[in-house]
Amino acid sequence: MVELRLREYRKKNNMTQDEVAAHLTIARVTYSRYESGDNEMTYESLSLLADLYSVSVDSLLGRSSPAVFSKAEIEMVDKYRSLDERGQQSVIAVVEHEYACAHSSKVVKKTAR
């Protein structure tokens, strides 16, 4: 289970095994064995990966199933939080508009068949 989550988080963050291994200061082959389930991870590696992906160790271990957020999504939330109330309301309005457009086009496409 852990190996699947490792691969999922790595791919969601558009990272290679080499990049993750460098972050952990281990060889790529060692990290590859983590993802294949051939090697068990140390607590230190789990902790570093949790920080890298901005998730909990429990999430990496499969003990919880929160949504997996990419770095870009986390950066977007951080930027949103730095805005004043007017700026946040503008962002919400744009997101709501785009969401409505995306979902209304799906409804039209489904009913047009």
LUMVO-643728 format. One record per residue: residue number from 1; residue in three letters; y, x, z of N, C-alpha, C in turn. Coordinates in steps of 0.2 Angstrom, whole numbers, plus 5000, padded with zeros to 4 digits. Example, Ala and Ser with C-alpha at 12.3 -4.5 7.8 and 13.67 -1.06 7.14 Angstrom:
i / aa / n.yy / n.xx / n.zz / ca.yy / ca.xx / ca.zz / c.yy / c.xx / c.zz
1 / ALA / 4972 / 5066 / 5039 / 4978 / 5062 / 5039 / 4984 / 5066 / 5039 .
2 / SER / 4989 / 5064 / 5035 / 4995 / 5068 / 5036 / 5000 / 5064 / 5039 .
This chain:
i / aa / n.yy / n.xx / n.zz / ca.yy / ca.xx / ca.zz / c.yy / c.xx / c.zz
1 / MET / 4994 / 5004 / 5000 / 5000 / 5000 / 5000 / 5006 / 5004 / 5000 .
2 / VAL / 5006 / 5010 / 5004 / 5012 / 5014 / 5004 / 5014 / 5017 / 4998 .
3 / GLU / 5008 / 5019 / 4994 / 5009 / 5023 / 4988 / 5013 / 5018 / 4983 .
4 / LEU / 5011 / 5012 / 4983 / 5014 / 5007 / 4978 / 5021 / 5006 / 4980 .
5 / ARG / 5023 / 5006 / 4986 / 5030 / 5005 / 4988 / 5034 / 5011 / 4986 .
6 / LEU / 5031 / 5017 / 4987 / 5035 / 5023 / 4985 / 5037 / 5023 / 4978 .
7 / ARG / 5032 / 5021 / 4974 / 5033 / 5021 / 4967 / 5038 / 5016 / 4965 .
8 / GLU / 5038 / 5010 / 4968 / 5042 / 5004 / 4967 / 5050 / 5006 / 4969 .
9 / TYR / 5051 / 5009 / 4974 / 5057 / 5011 / 4976 / 5060 / 5017 / 4972 .
10 / ARG / 5056 / 5022 / 4970 / 5058 / 5027 / 4966 / 5060 / 5025 / 4959 .
11 / LYS / 5056 / 5020 / 4956 / 5058 / 5017 / 4950 / 5064 / 5013 / 4950 .
12 / LYS / 5065 / 5009 / 4955 / 5070 / 5005 / 4956 / 5077 / 5009 / 4956 .
13 / ASN / 5076 / 5015 / 4959 / 5082 / 5019 / 4960 / 5083 / 5024 / 4954 .
14 / ASN / 5079 / 5023 / 4949 / 5079 / 5027 / 4943 / 5078 / 5035 / 4944 .
15 / MET / 5074 / 5036 / 4948 / 5073 / 5043 / 4950 / 5066 / 5046 / 4948 .
16 / THR / 5065 / 5052 / 4946 / 5059 / 5055 / 4944 / 5055 / 5058 / 4951 .
17 / GLN / 5049 / 5059 / 4950 / 5046 / 5062 / 4956 / 5049 / 5069 / 4957 .
18 / ASP / 5051 / 5073 / 4952 / 5054 / 5079 / 4954 / 5060 / 5078 / 4958 .
19 / GLU / 5064 / 5073 / 4957 / 5071 / 5072 / 4960 / 5069 / 5070 / 4968 .
20 / VAL / 5064 / 5066 / 4969 / 5062 / 5064 / 4975 / 5059 / 5070 / 4979 .
21 / ALA / 5055 / 5073 / 4976 / 5052 / 5079 / 4979 / 5058 / 5084 / 4981 .
22 / ALA / 5063 / 5085 / 4977 / 5068 / 5090 / 4979 / 5072 / 5087 / 4985 .
23 / HIS / 5073 / 5081 / 4985 / 5076 / 5078 / 4991 / 5072 / 5079 / 4997 .
24 / LEU / 5066 / 5079 / 4997 / 5061 / 5080 / 5003 / 5060 / 5087 / 5004 .
25 / THR / 5062 / 5092 / 4999 / 5061 / 5099 / 4999 / 5053 / 5100 / 5000 .
26 / ILE / 5050 / 5097 / 4995 / 5043 / 5098 / 4994 / 5041 / 5099 / 4987 .
27 / ALA / 5035 / 5101 / 4985 / 5033 / 5102 / 4978 / 5032 / 5095 / 4975 .
28 / ARG / 5033 / 5095 / 4969 / 5032 / 5088 / 4965 / 5025 / 5086 / 4966 .
29 / VAL / 5020 / 5091 / 4965 / 5013 / 5089 / 4966 / 5012 / 5086 / 4973 .
30 / THR / 5015 / 5088 / 4978 / 5014 / 5085 / 4984 / 5016 / 5078 / 4985 .
31 / TYR / 5022 / 5077 / 4982 / 5025 / 5070 / 4982 / 5021 / 5066 / 4977 .
32 / SER / 5018 / 5068 / 4972 / 5014 / 5065 / 4967 / 5008 / 5062 / 4971 .
33 / ARG / 5005 / 5066 / 4975 / 4999 / 5065 / 4979 / 5001 / 5059 / 4984 .
34 / TYR / 5007 / 5059 / 4987 / 5009 / 5054 / 4991 / 5009 / 5047 / 4987 .
35 / GLU / 5012 / 5047 / 4981 / 5012 / 5041 / 4977 / 5005 / 5039 / 4975 .
36 / SER / 5000 / 5043 / 4974 / 4993 / 5042 / 4972 / 4989 / 5040 / 4978 .
37 / GLY / 4991 / 5041 / 4984 / 4988 / 5040 / 4990 / 4983 / 5045 / 4992 .
38 / ASP / 4983 / 5051 / 4989 / 4979 / 5057 / 4990 / 4981 / 5061 / 4996 .
39 / ASN / 4987 / 5061 / 4998 / 4990 / 5064 / 5004 / 4994 / 5059 / 5008 .
40 / GLU / 4993 / 5060 / 5015 / 4997 / 5056 / 5020 / 5004 / 5059 / 5021 .
41 / MET / 5009 / 5055 / 5021 / 5016 / 5057 / 5022 / 5017 / 5059 / 5030 .
42 / THR / 5021 / 5064 / 5031 / 5024 / 5065 / 5038 / 5029 / 5060 / 5040 .
43 / TYR / 5030 / 5059 / 5046 / 5035 / 5055 / 5048 / 5042 / 5057 / 5046 .
44 / GLU / 5043 / 5064 / 5045 / 5049 / 5066 / 5043 / 5051 / 5064 / 5036 .
45 / SER / 5045 / 5065 / 5031 / 5046 / 5063 / 5024 / 5047 / 5055 / 5024 .
46 / LEU / 5044 / 5051 / 5028 / 5045 / 5044 / 5028 / 5052 / 5042 / 5030 .
47 / SER / 5055 / 5046 / 5035 / 5062 / 5045 / 5037 / 5067 / 5047 / 5032 .
48 / LEU / 5066 / 5052 / 5028 / 5070 / 5055 / 5023 / 5070 / 5050 / 5017 .
49 / LEU / 5064 / 5047 / 5015 / 5064 / 5042 / 5010 / 5067 / 5036 / 5012 .
50 / ALA / 5066 / 5034 / 5018 / 5070 / 5028 / 5020 / 5077 / 5028 / 5019 .
51 / ASP / 5080 / 5034 / 5021 / 5087 / 5036 / 5021 / 5089 / 5036 / 5013 .
52 / LEU / 5085 / 5039 / 5009 / 5086 / 5040 / 5002 / 5087 / 5033 / 4999 .
53 / TYR / 5083 / 5029 / 5000 / 5082 / 5022 / 4997 / 5086 / 5017 / 5001 .
54 / SER / 5089 / 5019 / 5007 / 5093 / 5014 / 5011 / 5089 / 5008 / 5013 .
55 / VAL / 5083 / 5010 / 5015 / 5078 / 5004 / 5018 / 5075 / 5007 / 5025 .
56 / SER / 5071 / 5003 / 5028 / 5068 / 5005 / 5034 / 5062 / 5008 / 5033 .
57 / VAL / 5059 / 5012 / 5038 / 5053 / 5015 / 5037 / 5047 / 5009 / 5037 .
58 / ASP / 5049 / 5004 / 5041 / 5044 / 4998 / 5040 / 5043 / 4995 / 5033 .
59 / SER / 5049 / 4995 / 5030 / 5049 / 4993 / 5023 / 5044 / 4997 / 5019 .
60 / LEU / 5045 / 5004 / 5019 / 5041 / 5008 / 5016 / 5034 / 5008 / 5017 .
61 / LEU / 5032 / 5006 / 5024 / 5025 / 5005 / 5026 / 5022 / 4998 / 5024 .
62 / GLY / 5027 / 4994 / 5021 / 5024 / 4987 / 5019 / 5024 / 4982 / 5025 .
63 / ARG / 5027 / 4984 / 5031 / 5027 / 4980 / 5037 / 5033 / 4974 / 5036 .
64 / SER / 5037 / 4975 / 5031 / 5042 / 4970 / 5030 / 5043 / 4969 / 5022 .
65 / SER / 5046 / 4964 / 5020 / 5046 / 4964 / 5013 / 5053 / 4962 / 5011 .
66 / PRO / 5058 / 4965 / 5013 / 5065 / 4964 / 5011 / 5066 / 4966 / 5003 .
67 / ALA / 5071 / 4963 / 5000 / 5072 / 4965 / 4993 / 5074 / 4972 / 4992 .
68 / VAL / 5072 / 4975 / 4987 / 5073 / 4982 / 4986 / 5079 / 4982 / 4982 .
69 / PHE / 5084 / 4986 / 4985 / 5091 / 4987 / 4982 / 5091 / 4994 / 4978 .
70 / SER / 5094 / 4994 / 4973 / 5095 / 5000 / 4969 / 5102 / 5003 / 4972 .
71 / LYS / 5103 / 5010 / 4971 / 5109 / 5013 / 4974 / 5115 / 5010 / 4971 .
72 / ALA / 5115 / 5008 / 4964 / 5120 / 5004 / 4961 / 5122 / 4998 / 4965 .
73 / GLU / 5117 / 4994 / 4967 / 5118 / 4988 / 4970 / 5121 / 4989 / 4977 .
74 / ILE / 5119 / 4994 / 4981 / 5121 / 4996 / 4987 / 5129 / 4998 / 4987 .
75 / GLU / 5130 / 5002 / 4982 / 5137 / 5005 / 4980 / 5142 / 4999 / 4979 .
76 / MET / 5139 / 4994 / 4975 / 5143 / 4988 / 4974 / 5145 / 4984 / 4980 .
77 / VAL / 5140 / 4983 / 4985 / 5141 / 4980 / 4991 / 5146 / 4984 / 4995 .
78 / ASP / 5146 / 4990 / 4995 / 5151 / 4994 / 4999 / 5158 / 4993 / 4996 .
79 / LYS / 5158 / 4993 / 4990 / 5165 / 4992 / 4986 / 5167 / 4985 / 4988 .
80 / TYR / 5163 / 4980 / 4988 / 5165 / 4973 / 4989 / 5168 / 4973 / 4996 .
81 / ARG / 5164 / 4976 / 5001 / 5166 / 4976 / 5008 / 5173 / 4979 / 5009 .
82 / SER / 5175 / 4984 / 5005 / 5181 / 4988 / 5006 / 5187 / 4984 / 5003 .
83 / LEU / 5186 / 4978 / 5000 / 5191 / 4974 / 4997 / 5194 / 4970 / 5002 .
84 / ASP / 5201 / 4968 / 5001 / 5204 / 4963 / 5005 / 5201 / 4956 / 5004 .
85 / GLU / 5203 / 4951 / 5007 / 5200 / 4944 / 5006 / 5201 / 4941 / 4999 .
86 / ARG / 5207 / 4943 / 4996 / 5209 / 4940 / 4990 / 5204 / 4944 / 4985 .
87 / GLY / 5203 / 4950 / 4985 / 5199 / 4954 / 4981 / 5192 / 4951 / 4981 .
88 / GLN / 5189 / 4950 / 4987 / 5182 / 4947 / 4988 / 5182 / 4941 / 4985 .
89 / GLN / 5187 / 4936 / 4986 / 5187 / 4930 / 4983 / 5186 / 4930 / 4975 .
90 / SER / 5190 / 4935 / 4972 / 5190 / 4936 / 4965 / 5183 / 4938 / 4963 .
91 / VAL / 5180 / 4943 / 4967 / 5173 / 4945 / 4965 / 5168 / 4939 / 4965 .
92 / ILE / 5169 / 4935 / 4970 / 5164 / 4929 / 4971 / 5165 / 4924 / 4965 .
93 / ALA / 5171 / 4923 / 4963 / 5173 / 4919 / 4958 / 5169 / 4921 / 4951 .
94 / VAL / 5170 / 4928 / 4950 / 5167 / 4930 / 4944 / 5160 / 4930 / 4944 .
95 / VAL / 5157 / 4932 / 4950 / 5149 / 4931 / 4950 / 5147 / 4924 / 4950 .
96 / GLU / 5150 / 4919 / 4953 / 5148 / 4912 / 4952 / 5149 / 4910 / 4945 .
97 / HIS / 5154 / 4912 / 4942 / 5155 / 4910 / 4935 / 5149 / 4913 / 4930 .
98 / GLU / 5148 / 4919 / 4931 / 5143 / 4923 / 4927 / 5136 / 4920 / 4929 .
99 / TYR / 5135 / 4918 / 4935 / 5128 / 4915 / 4937 / 5127 / 4908 / 4934 .
100 / ALA / 5133 / 4904 / 4934 / 5132 / 4898 / 4931 / 5131 / 4898 / 4923 .
101 / CYS / 5135 / 4903 / 4920 / 5134 / 4904 / 4913 / 5127 / 4906 / 4911 .
102 / ALA / 5124 / 4911 / 4915 / 5117 / 4913 / 4914 / 5112 / 4908 / 4915 .
103 / HIS / 5113 / 4903 / 4920 / 5108 / 4898 / 4921 / 5109 / 4892 / 4917 .
104 / SER / 5115 / 4891 / 4915 / 5116 / 4885 / 4910 / 5113 / 4887 / 4903 .
105 / SER / 5113 / 4893 / 4901 / 5111 / 4895 / 4894 / 5103 / 4894 / 4895 .
106 / LYS / 5100 / 4896 / 4900 / 5093 / 4895 / 4901 / 5091 / 4888 / 4900 .
107 / VAL / 5094 / 4884 / 4904 / 5093 / 4877 / 4904 / 5093 / 4874 / 4896 .
108 / VAL / 5098 / 4876 / 4893 / 5099 / 4874 / 4886 / 5094 / 4876 / 4882 .
109 / LYS / 5092 / 4883 / 4882 / 5087 / 4885 / 4878 / 5080 / 4882 / 4880 .
110 / LYS / 5079 / 4880 / 4886 / 5072 / 4877 / 4887 / 5072 / 4870 / 4885 .
111 / THR / 5078 / 4866 / 4885 / 5078 / 4859 / 4883 / 5078 / 4859 / 4875 .
112 / ALA / 5081 / 4864 / 4872 / 5081 / 4864 / 4865 / 5075 / 4865 / 4861 .
113 / ARG / 5070 / 4866 / 4864 / 5063 / 4867 / 4861 / 5060 / 4861 / 4860 .
